[in-house]
Amino acid sequence: MVHPLAVSRLDRLTEDSVAVTLDVPAALRETFRHVPGQHLTFRHTPADGRELRRTYSVCSAASAVGSPAPSHLTVGVRHIDGGVFSAHVVKELTVGDTLHVLPPAGRFTLPPAPGRYAAVVGGSGVTPVLSMAATLLAQEPTARFTVLRCDRSSASTMFLEEFADLKDRYPGRLQLAHAFSREELQAGLATGRMDAPRIGALLPALLGGAVPEVAGWYLCGPLGLVEASRGALREAGVERHRVHTELFHADAAPVVERPSDASDGSRVTATLDGRAGTWPMRPGETLLETVLRNRSDAPYACKGGVCGTCRARLVGGEVGMDRNYALEPDEVAEGYVLACQSRPRTAEVAIDFDA
C-alpha cells in the first residue's frame, strides 16, 4: 500500500544529488521499519499523467530489534539524464512536500551480526551501504567494515561527510578507501576506472590478505563495476554465497536471454495478497504488463530487470526472462522470476507474488 510521507529535510550532497528525509507518522513506523540495505519505492505522476515508480535505498541507520522503529527515513537521490522523478526531487522538491511511498523492500540486506564485512560501491550505489555500516557498527561492537568507494571525483562523491563522521566515531572498525576515475589522489591509492585486475589487487592490500574470510561482500553500483568486483572475488576464492549484489543503472547492458515469445494466446494466473486471477495475454506482453492491466496494485518499480520488486515464484508453466540483474542463481533455481522480464513459453503460466 502506498502512503503519503512529508519531506522534513533536504540536504545537498553534490551538484546533482540530495538526501531526502521523510517524516514517518507514529502509526506507520512499524510498517516502515527497515533492514539495512532495503529500498523505498516512490510513486510519482508527472504532468503527462502516466504513473512512474522509482526505488531509492534507505541510507539512514535501522533500529535494533525490539527498539522503536525510526521516526524518520532518509534516501539519497542523484539526478540521472532523462530521469523525470530524479529531476523533480533534485531540482524542485521542497521541505513540506508530500511523496507517495511504499514500505521498505529488497533482499540486498545486512542484518547486524558479528564479523568482518566489506563493500565495493560505485556512485549512488553507496546509499544502502551507508545504512549497513551505520547500523552494523552501532549494534555490533566487534564488527568491522571495509568500504572501497569508486567515483568520478571527490566533488561527485555522495555522503562524504557522513562516512567521515562514522570513521571518527568507530576508529579501527571502519576502513574507507577511494578510487577516483577522473581525479588524481595525493596519496596515490588508485585512479582510473576499476576493472577486475585492479580491484583484485586492491582488496588484499586493504584487507591484509583476508579476502576469502570476509563474512559478507556487498557490491552495489553500475553493472560494469559489480561484474568486475564479482570476478575479482571469484578469482580470490570467495564463496558465492558470501557475495551479495545490487545494480544501479543497467540500461546499457546486453540482454542476457531472449526466449521465444508465446504470449499470443497464453493466459497468466497471478496470486497477489491472497487473491488469484487469470487473464489472457496480449501479443508481446510480459507477465507484469498483463497483470497490471487487471491488478494495478501489482508490485513493480524499474521494469528493467534490476530492482527485483516484481519478483514472483513460477508455480505453473514455463517462462523465459529477457534479462535478469536482480535474482541470484539459487533464487532462479528455486523457481523465482522477474515478472517484468518474463514471457510465456507455454499456453498457461501461473505465478505467485506472495511466495
N, C-alpha and C positions, 0 to 999 in steps of 0.2 A: 504494500500500500504506500502511496506517495503522501508525504507530509510536508506542509509549509514550514520552513525554518527561517528565522530572521537573521540577517547578517549583522553581527555585533562588532566586527573589527575587520579592517583591511590593512595589510602590511605589504608595502612594495618590497619585493625581493631583488629583482633585477629590472632592467628596462622593459622586459617583456613578460614578467611573471609577478604574481601576487600570492600572498597567503590569505585565505578567506576563512574567518572564524564564524561559526554558526552557533546561535543560542539554541540549546535543546531544552524545551519545557520539561518540568518535573515529571509530567505524565508520560513523556516519551523517552525518558532517559534509559530505561531498561531496553526498550525497542532499539535504541541507537547505541547500545553497549557494543564495543568493537574489540576484536582481537588484533594485535599489531600486524600490519600488513594489509588489512582489508581496505576496501574502497567504498565510496558512496556513488550512487547513480543519480544524476540530476536530470530532471525533465524540463525541457525548455521549448516554448512555442514562439518562434520569431514572427515577424510581420507577415510572412507569406503563409502562415497558418499550419505548416507541417510540423509535427512533433519531432523534436530531437531528444536523444538521450545520450549522455556522456558520463563516463566514470572518471573519478579522481580519487587518488589514495588519501586516506587519513594520515596526517603527519604528526598529530598530537599523540601524547602518551595514552595508553589504555589504563583503566583502573584494575587493581588487583582483584582476584576472585574473592567475593564476599564483601567487598567495599562498594560504596555507592558509585553508580555509573557517572561518567563526566557530564557536567552541565554545559560544556562547550566542545565542539569538534572543529578541527582546522584541517583544511585541504590546501594543497599547492596547485596553482593553475598557471600554465605557461601558454601564451598565445601562439598558435600554430597557423601557418599560412592557410587561408581559406576556412579557418575554424570559426563558425558563426558564434557558438556558445563561448569559446575561449576569448574571442574578441569582446564579447559583451561583458564578460567578467573582468578582464584586464583593463578595458578602456571605459566602461560605462557604469559598472556596479558601484553602489554607494552603501554606506552603513545605514541600516534600517530597511533596506530592500529585502524582499522575500524570495527565497529559492525553493523549488519543489524537489524534494529529496526522498529517495528510497532508503531503507535501513541498510546498514553495513553488510557487505557480502564479499566473497572471494576466499580462495584457498591458498593464496600466497601469504602464509602466516608464520609467525614465530611466537608460539605461546612460551612465556618465560620459563626457563629451566636452566639448571647449572650447566656449565660447559663453555667451550670456545666456539665462537661463531664468526663468520666472515661474509662480506658482501662485495660484489663488483657492480657498480651502478654508473649509468650514463645519463646526463642531463636531468630531466624531471623524474627519471627513474629512482632518484634518491628519496623521493617523498615517502613511500612506505617504509623504507629503511630507517628514516629518522624516527618514526613511531616505534619500530622494532628496537632500535638502540636505546632510546629514552626509556622505554618500558623495561627492557631486559636489565639494564644497568641499575635501575631504581629498585627492581623487585628481586634480583638475584645477586647477592653481594659478592659471589665468587665468579660470576660470569664475565667473560671478556668478549670484545667485539672489535674486529678489524674491518675497515671500510676503505676500498680503493675507489676513488671518485674520478670519473673520466668526463671532462667538459671541454668546451672550446677554449674558454679563458676564465680567469678569475672573475671578470665582470659579468659573465653569463652564468655563474655558479649559484644555484639556489641554496638557501639555508646555510650559508657560510657561518653566520654569527651563531646560529642555533647549535651547529656541530662544535664550534669553538667553545661555547658555553658548556656543552656536555663533556668535552675533553678536560676543561678546567675542573669540572665537578667530579669526574672519575679518572684522575690521572693514573696511568698504568693499566687501566682496564679498557680504555677506548683508544684505538690506534687509527689514525687517519693518514691517508696518502692521496695525493692529487696527481693526475696526469692531464695536461692541457694540450690539445691538438694544435692550437694556434697561438701559443704563448710560451716564451722561454721561462723556465723556472730558475731562480737564483741558485737554489740548491742542486739543480740539475738532475732531479729524480727521474722525471720522464716527460718527454714531449713527443708530439706526433700522434697519429691515430693508433689506437690499441688494437693489435691483432693477436692471434693465439700465441705465437712465439714470444712476443713482448710480455703478454700477460703471464705466460708460463715462466718467464724469467723473473718477473717482479714478485709474484706471490710467495715463492720460497724465501726471498730476501725479506719480505715483510713479516713472514710467519716463522722465521728461523727453521725452515725446512719441514714444518709440521703440517703441510697442506693436507695430506690424507687423514690426519687425526681431527680435523675441524668437525664439530658435531653437525653443523648445518651451513651450507653455502647458499647465498641468496643473490641471484643475478637479475637485474632489472634495468631496462633501458631499450634502446633500439635493437632491432633484430641482429645486426652485424656484431655488436658488442656482446650480446647474450650468447650467440653461437660461438664466437671466438673464445669467450670465457669458458663455455661448456667444453669446448675442445681442449683447452689448456688443462682443465681439471681432469678430463678423461685421461690425458697423457700423463698426468701426475699420479694416477692411480686412485682418484677419489671415487668411491662407490656412488652409483647413480642415485640411490635413494637419499643421499645426503645433499643433492643438488636441487634447488627449487628455483623456478624461473617465472618471470612475468614480463611480457613485452609491452613496450610503449612505442607506438608508431611502426607498423609493419606493412604499410600501404604499398611500398615499392618492392616487396619481397616476391619471389616467384611462387606460383601456385604449386602446392605440394602434390595434389592429386586431382585429376579431372575424370570422375567416373561417368559412365553413360547415364543419361538422364531419362528416367521412365515416369516423370511426373504427369504426363498426359494420360489421364485415365486412372491414375492412382488415387488412393484415399489414405488419409492420415488420421489416426486416433491419438489424441493427446490427453493426458491426465495432468491437471493443474489444480492445486488446492483442493484435492479430493474429488474433483468433478471431471468426468471424461466426456469428450465429444468426438465425433467422427465427421470429417469433411472431405469433399473431393478437392483434388489439387488442380491448379491451372498449369498449362504448359510452361516449363522453365522455372516454376516456383521452388523455393527452398521450403523445408518443413516449417520454419519460423514464419515465412510470409503467409502460408496457408493458415496457420494457427492464428496469426494476428488479425486476419480478416474476420475471424469468428470469436476470438478472445483477445480483446485489447489489453488485458492485464498480463499477457504472456511476458516472461522476463527476457529482456534484451538490453543492449547498450550500443556496442560499437558496430555490430553487423559485419565485422571484418575478420572474425575468427581469432581475435586477440584477447578479449577481456574475459571470456568464459561465462558471462552472465546467463546465456541461453543454454547452458549445459543441461542435458536430459539423458535419461537411460533408454536405450533402444530395447524394447521388450517384445517386439514383433516385426517380422520382415527384415529387409536389408536396405542399407543406405550407403552412399559414398559421400565423403566430405571433400569439398573443393580445396580447402586448406585448413590446417589446424595448428595454431600457435598457442593454444591455451591448455589443452589436455595433455597430461603426462602419459607415457606409454602404458602404464599399469591401469590408468583410467579407461583408455581405449580398449584394453584387453577385457575390462570388466563390463564393457558394453556402453560406455558413455559416449555421447556425440555432441557436437555443437549444432543446435537446430538451425542457426543462421547459415551454416555451410553445408547442411545435409540435404541430399536429393535422393529420392527413392530409386531402388533397383528392383523392387517388387511391387505388385499391384496393391498390396496392403502393408502399411507401416504403422507401428504403434510406438509412442514414446511417453515417458513418464518424467515430468519436471519435478515431481515430489520425491523421486528416488534418491 
